[in-house]
Amino acid sequence: MMAQVQLRLPEKTLQEIDRWVAEGKFKNRSDAIKTIISLYEEREKTREFYQMLLKRSQQVKEHPETLVPLEEA
């Protein structure tokens, strides 16, 4: 189920969204905003994954015996 929300945006931001719609990048304002939110969510997932990799890399540096070797094909 989709919920409808109302939000306030600075005029400059709305003009930018309208320009994107006029250029055909999005069907309408709603499509633009939903896409922007989806991209943000994906970026956050990527950031979390990167943080996990950094943490794991540090753990392996401290305890290399925990590294699972990859078999060569």
Secondary structure by P-SEA (a helix, b strand, c coil): cbbbbbbcccaaaaaaaaaaaaacccccaaaaaaaaaaaaaaaaaaaaaaaaaaaaaaaaaaccccbbbbbcc
